Amino acid sequence: MMITVCCSLSFSDEAIKIEKSLKKLDFDPYIPFTIYDCKSKGIKDIKQWISDFIKKDPGGFDQLKKDRMEMHYKKVAASDAILVLNYDKKGIKNYIGANTLLEMGLAFWLKKRIYLLNPIPEELDYAEEIKGMKPVVINDDLSLIKL
């Protein structure tokens, strides 16, 4: 079964580990292409790479972001479910950012199962919208993913 991992690029190392764990559980996982791309180019600090890219070519980054978002949305649409990696970030426990929220909304609209690795981040203004999508919280236990 295909599962698309949705997360902040800040969680790249974690996404790669989760991808390996999902494969061991016989899932066909997909992580954001930018993570693969940076890994293949030996880029370790994705945030710095993005910052450097924007300084060099702001319009080019906007196009790259658009293309990568569309690419990931296609994977969400083709998947049986999504898994949101929500770790602590920006001082927020179990952070879910804007782009991940968009991906969750797409999955919700397409009636895909939505799994959260950790509980819903209650301090976000959009916690109620996340709750309304009825995600399954697996508390870091990948064996709870059922497709």
SEDOMAR-138941 format. One record per residue: x, y, z of N, C-alpha, C in turn. Coordinates in nm, 3 decimals. Layout:
ATOM     n_X     n_Y     n_Z    ca_X    ca_Y    ca_Z     c_X     c_Y     c_Z
ATOM       X       Y       Z       X       Y       Z       X       Y       Z
...
//
This chain:
ATOM     n_X     n_Y     n_Z    ca_X    ca_Y    ca_Z     c_X     c_Y     c_Z
ATOM   0.082  -0.118   0.000   0.000   0.000   0.000   0.087   0.125   0.000
ATOM   0.044   0.223  -0.074   0.121   0.346  -0.086   0.079   0.446   0.022
ATOM   0.179   0.505   0.086   0.155   0.607   0.187   0.250   0.724   0.161
ATOM   0.196   0.844   0.161   0.276   0.963   0.138   0.304   1.030   0.272
ATOM   0.430   1.057   0.295   0.474   1.124   0.418   0.468   1.274   0.393
ATOM   0.402   1.346   0.482   0.389   1.491   0.473   0.456   1.551   0.596
ATOM   0.542   1.650   0.572   0.615   1.709   0.683   0.687   1.835   0.642
ATOM   0.731   1.908   0.740   0.819   2.021   0.719   0.953   1.968   0.669
ATOM   1.017   2.043   0.580   1.150   2.002   0.533   1.251   2.003   0.647
ATOM   1.218   2.071   0.757   1.304   2.069   0.876   1.313   1.929   0.935
ATOM   1.217   1.845   0.901   1.213   1.708   0.954   1.268   1.607   0.853
ATOM   1.360   1.651   0.768   1.413   1.565   0.661   1.479   1.438   0.713
ATOM   1.564   1.452   0.813   1.632   1.333   0.867   1.531   1.233   0.922
ATOM   1.432   1.284   0.991   1.328   1.198   1.047   1.248   1.130   0.935
ATOM   1.219   1.206   0.828   1.142   1.150   0.716   1.216   1.033   0.652
ATOM   1.345   1.046   0.638   1.425   0.938   0.578   1.421   0.814   0.668
ATOM   1.429   0.833   0.799   1.420   0.719   0.892   1.282   0.654   0.887
ATOM   1.177   0.737   0.883   1.041   0.685   0.877   1.019   0.608   0.747
ATOM   1.073   0.660   0.638   1.061   0.592   0.509   1.117   0.450   0.519
ATOM   1.235   0.436   0.577   1.297   0.305   0.593   1.211   0.213   0.680
ATOM   1.157   0.267   0.789   1.073   0.188   0.878   0.944   0.144   0.809
ATOM   0.885   0.231   0.729   0.763   0.195   0.657   0.790   0.086   0.554
ATOM   0.905   0.091   0.489   0.941  -0.014   0.393   0.951  -0.149   0.462
ATOM   1.007  -0.149   0.583   1.018  -0.274   0.658   0.881  -0.331   0.695
ATOM   0.781  -0.243   0.700   0.644  -0.286   0.730   0.565  -0.314   0.601
ATOM   0.635  -0.324   0.490   0.578  -0.354   0.358   0.488  -0.245   0.300
ATOM   0.511  -0.120   0.339   0.442  -0.008   0.276   0.529   0.042   0.161
ATOM   0.465   0.110   0.068   0.535   0.178  -0.040   0.530   0.327  -0.005
ATOM   0.632   0.377   0.068   0.627   0.516   0.115   0.686   0.615   0.014
ATOM   0.636   0.736   0.020   0.689   0.844  -0.061   0.712   0.962   0.031
ATOM   0.834   1.015   0.031   0.864   1.135   0.108   0.882   1.251   0.010
ATOM   0.875   1.375   0.058   0.886   1.488  -0.035   1.011   1.481  -0.123
ATOM   0.992   1.510  -0.252   1.100   1.500  -0.349   1.218   1.588  -0.312
ATOM   1.193   1.703  -0.253   1.303   1.793  -0.217   1.400   1.724  -0.122
ATOM   1.349   1.637  -0.036   1.436   1.563   0.055   1.526   1.468  -0.026
ATOM   1.467   1.395  -0.121   1.547   1.307  -0.207   1.649   1.387  -0.286
ATOM   1.604   1.497  -0.343   1.690   1.580  -0.428   1.811   1.630  -0.351
ATOM   1.786   1.685  -0.233   1.896   1.737  -0.152   1.990   1.626  -0.107
ATOM   1.932   1.512  -0.068   2.015   1.399  -0.025   2.107   1.352  -0.138
ATOM   2.052   1.343  -0.259   2.131   1.296  -0.373   2.242   1.395  -0.409
ATOM   2.223   1.522  -0.378   2.324   1.625  -0.406   2.418   1.648  -0.288
ATOM   2.401   1.569  -0.182   2.487   1.583  -0.065   2.457   1.706   0.019
ATOM   2.339   1.764   0.002   2.300   1.883   0.078   2.247   1.837   0.214
ATOM   2.313   1.879   0.320   2.274   1.835   0.454   2.180   1.934   0.522
ATOM   2.199   2.063   0.498   2.118   2.166   0.563   2.019   2.223   0.461
ATOM   1.899   2.165   0.455   1.800   2.206   0.356   1.757   2.351   0.378
ATOM   1.744   2.393   0.504   1.704   2.531   0.530   1.807   2.629   0.473
ATOM   1.934   2.597   0.487   2.038   2.684   0.431   2.035   2.681   0.279
ATOM   2.012   2.564   0.222   2.002   2.551   0.076   1.888   2.638   0.024
ATOM   1.773   2.635   0.089   1.659   2.717   0.049   1.693   2.865   0.059
ATOM   1.754   2.904   0.170   1.792   3.044   0.190   1.887   3.090   0.080
ATOM   1.987   3.008   0.048   2.083   3.042  -0.057   2.014   3.051  -0.193
ATOM   1.922   2.960  -0.221   1.850   2.957  -0.348   1.768   3.085  -0.364
ATOM   1.696   3.123  -0.258   1.611   3.242  -0.263   1.695   3.368  -0.288
ATOM   1.809   3.376  -0.221   1.897   3.493  -0.242   1.945   3.500  -0.387
ATOM   1.976   3.385  -0.444   2.030   3.378  -0.579   1.921   3.402  -0.684
ATOM   1.803   3.343  -0.663   1.697   3.348  -0.766   1.559   3.337  -0.701
ATOM   1.509   3.450  -0.643   1.380   3.444  -0.572   1.265   3.392  -0.658
ATOM   1.253   3.440  -0.780   1.145   3.393  -0.868   1.161   3.247  -0.904
ATOM   1.284   3.205  -0.919   1.311   3.064  -0.951   1.270   2.973  -0.836
ATOM   1.290   3.021  -0.713   1.249   2.939  -0.600   1.097   2.927  -0.594
ATOM   1.028   3.037  -0.624   0.881   3.033  -0.625   0.831   2.927  -0.723
ATOM   0.893   2.922  -0.839   0.855   2.821  -0.940   0.889   2.681  -0.892
ATOM   1.007   2.665  -0.833   1.046   2.535  -0.780   0.947   2.489  -0.673
ATOM   0.910   2.579  -0.583   0.815   2.546  -0.476   0.682   2.502  -0.536
ATOM   0.633   2.577  -0.634   0.507   2.543  -0.701   0.515   2.402  -0.761
ATOM   0.624   2.378  -0.835   0.641   2.247  -0.900   0.648   2.134  -0.798
ATOM   0.721   2.155  -0.689   0.735   2.051  -0.587   0.603   2.027  -0.514
ATOM   0.527   2.135  -0.491   0.396   2.118  -0.427   0.305   2.034  -0.516
ATOM   0.300   2.067  -0.644   0.216   1.990  -0.737   0.259   1.844  -0.742
ATOM   0.389   1.821  -0.742   0.443   1.685  -0.745   0.395   1.607  -0.621
ATOM   0.402   1.673  -0.505   0.364   1.606  -0.381   0.212   1.583  -0.375
ATOM   0.135   1.679  -0.424  -0.011   1.663  -0.425  -0.051   1.543  -0.510
ATOM   0.020   1.521  -0.620  -0.009   1.404  -0.705   0.018   1.275  -0.628
ATOM   0.122   1.274  -0.546   0.150   1.156  -0.465   0.042   1.135  -0.359
ATOM  -0.003   1.244  -0.298  -0.112   1.234  -0.201  -0.235   1.173  -0.268
ATOM  -0.266   1.222  -0.387  -0.384   1.173  -0.460  -0.371   1.025  -0.497
ATOM  -0.250   0.981  -0.528  -0.228   0.842  -0.568  -0.216   0.746  -0.450
ATOM  -0.198   0.800  -0.331  -0.175   0.718  -0.212  -0.303   0.665  -0.150
ATOM  -0.285   0.565  -0.067  -0.397   0.513   0.011  -0.417   0.596   0.137
ATOM  -0.309   0.659   0.184  -0.314   0.737   0.308  -0.196   0.832   0.311
ATOM  -0.201   0.925   0.408  -0.084   1.009   0.434  -0.045   0.991   0.580
ATOM   0.083   1.012   0.603   0.136   1.011   0.739   0.202   1.146   0.762
ATOM   0.151   1.221   0.859   0.205   1.352   0.892   0.307   1.336   1.003
ATOM   0.429   1.382   0.975   0.534   1.382   1.077   0.526   1.516   1.148
ATOM   0.476   1.515   1.268   0.458   1.639   1.344   0.540   1.633   1.472
ATOM   0.660   1.685   1.459   0.753   1.695   1.571   0.752   1.839   1.624
ATOM   0.824   1.863   1.731   0.832   1.997   1.788   0.913   2.088   1.695
ATOM   0.862   2.210   1.676   0.929   2.309   1.592   0.877   2.448   1.629
ATOM   0.964   2.545   1.622   0.926   2.684   1.651   0.866   2.699   1.790
ATOM   0.909   2.616   1.883   0.855   2.620   2.019   0.715   2.564   2.031
ATOM   0.667   2.496   1.927   0.532   2.439   1.927   0.543   2.287   1.929
ATOM   0.480   2.226   2.026   0.479   2.081   2.038   0.396   2.021   1.924
ATOM   0.454   1.925   1.853   0.385   1.851   1.746   0.342   1.941   1.629
ATOM   0.428   2.030   1.591   0.403   2.132   1.489   0.353   2.075   1.356
ATOM   0.254   2.142   1.299   0.207   2.116   1.163   0.204   2.252   1.094
ATOM   0.284   2.266   0.989   0.293   2.393   0.919   0.190   2.410   0.809
ATOM   0.196   2.525   0.745   0.096   2.563   0.644   0.090   2.464   0.529
ATOM   0.205   2.428   0.473   0.202   2.339   0.358   0.152   2.200   0.395
ATOM   0.192   2.151   0.511   0.143   2.021   0.556  -0.007   2.026   0.580
ATOM  -0.056   2.137   0.634  -0.200   2.153   0.652  -0.272   2.147   0.517
ATOM  -0.214   2.210   0.415  -0.273   2.204   0.281  -0.278   2.060   0.230
ATOM  -0.171   1.986   0.252  -0.166   1.846   0.210  -0.270   1.763   0.284
ATOM  -0.287   1.792   0.411  -0.390   1.723   0.489  -0.528   1.755   0.434
ATOM  -0.550   1.881   0.399  -0.680   1.921   0.343  -0.709   1.848   0.212
ATOM  -0.607   1.834   0.130  -0.623   1.760   0.004  -0.657   1.614   0.033
ATOM  -0.584   1.553   0.123  -0.610   1.413   0.159  -0.752   1.397   0.214
ATOM  -0.792   1.492   0.299  -0.927   1.490   0.356  -1.031   1.497   0.243
ATOM  -1.013   1.589   0.152  -1.108   1.607   0.042  -1.116   1.481  -0.046
ATOM  -1.001   1.416  -0.064  -0.996   1.295  -0.147  -1.031   1.168  -0.069
ATOM  -1.071   1.186   0.057  -1.113   1.075   0.142  -1.002   0.972   0.167
ATOM  -0.881   1.023   0.183  -0.766   0.938   0.218  -0.756   0.933   0.369
ATOM  -0.705   0.826   0.421  -0.679   0.819   0.565  -0.565   0.913   0.600
ATOM  -0.579   0.978   0.713  -0.477   1.072   0.759  -0.426   1.023   0.893
ATOM  -0.297   0.996   0.899  -0.233   0.954   1.024  -0.140   1.065   1.071
ATOM  -0.144   1.091   1.201  -0.050   1.184   1.263   0.045   1.103   1.349
ATOM   0.173   1.128   1.336   0.271   1.056   1.415   0.255   1.087   1.564
ATOM   0.224   1.212   1.594   0.208   1.257   1.733   0.074   1.329   1.748
ATOM   0.032   1.358   1.870  -0.099   1.422   1.891  -0.114   1.556   1.819
ATOM  -0.237   1.597   1.805  -0.270   1.725   1.741  -0.210   1.840   1.822
ATOM  -0.144   1.934   1.754  -0.085   2.048   1.823  -0.194   2.147   1.868
ATOM  -0.232   2.138   1.992  -0.344   2.217   2.045  -0.322   2.367   2.040
ATOM  -0.197   2.413   2.043  -0.174   2.556   2.050  -0.181   2.627   1.915
ATOM  -0.200   2.553   1.807  -0.213   2.616   1.675  -0.355   2.671   1.657
ATOM  -0.364   2.783   1.587  -0.495   2.845   1.562  -0.588   2.754   1.483
ATOM  -0.531   2.662   1.408  -0.610   2.575   1.322  -0.621   2.432   1.376
ATOM  -0.606   2.416   1.506  -0.620   2.283   1.567  -0.759   2.224   1.543
ATOM  -0.861   2.310   1.547  -0.998   2.261   1.525  -1.017   2.207   1.383
ATOM  -0.953   2.271   1.285  -0.962   2.221   1.147  -0.894   2.086   1.135
ATOM  -0.783   2.070   1.203  -0.714   1.941   1.203  -0.803   1.835   1.266
ATOM  -0.863   1.867   1.378  -0.954   1.772   1.445  -1.069   1.734   1.354
ATOM  -1.120   1.831   1.278  -1.232   1.806   1.189  -1.199   1.708   1.076
ATOM  -1.072   1.695   1.045  -1.030   1.598   0.942  -1.022   1.456   0.997
ATOM  -1.043   1.442   1.127  -1.046   1.311   1.194  -0.920   1.228   1.169
ATOM  -0.802   1.286   1.192  -0.680   1.205   1.174  -0.668   1.100   1.283
ATOM  -0.597   0.994   1.251  -0.568   0.889   1.348  -0.430   0.917   1.406
ATOM  -0.425   0.939   1.535  -0.298   0.965   1.603  -0.237   0.831   1.640
ATOM  -0.113   0.806   1.593  -0.051   0.675   1.618   0.057   0.679   1.725
ATOM   0.081   0.796   1.782   0.178   0.809   1.891   0.310   0.738   1.864
ATOM   0.365   0.766   1.745   0.497   0.715   1.706   0.502   0.563   1.689
ATOM   0.388   0.499   1.670   0.381   0.354   1.652   0.332   0.322   1.510
ATOM   0.426   0.304   1.419   0.392   0.283   1.278   0.308   0.156   1.255
ATOM   0.314   0.063   1.349   0.236  -0.061   1.334   0.085  -0.035   1.341
ATOM   0.046   0.083   1.388  -0.095   0.118   1.397  -0.155   0.166   1.264
ATOM  -0.071   0.182   1.163  -0.120   0.225   1.032  -0.184   0.105   0.964
ATOM  -0.310   0.120   0.935  -0.388   0.012   0.869  -0.449   0.069   0.742
ATOM  -0.419   0.006   0.631  -0.476   0.053   0.503  -0.572  -0.047   0.445
//
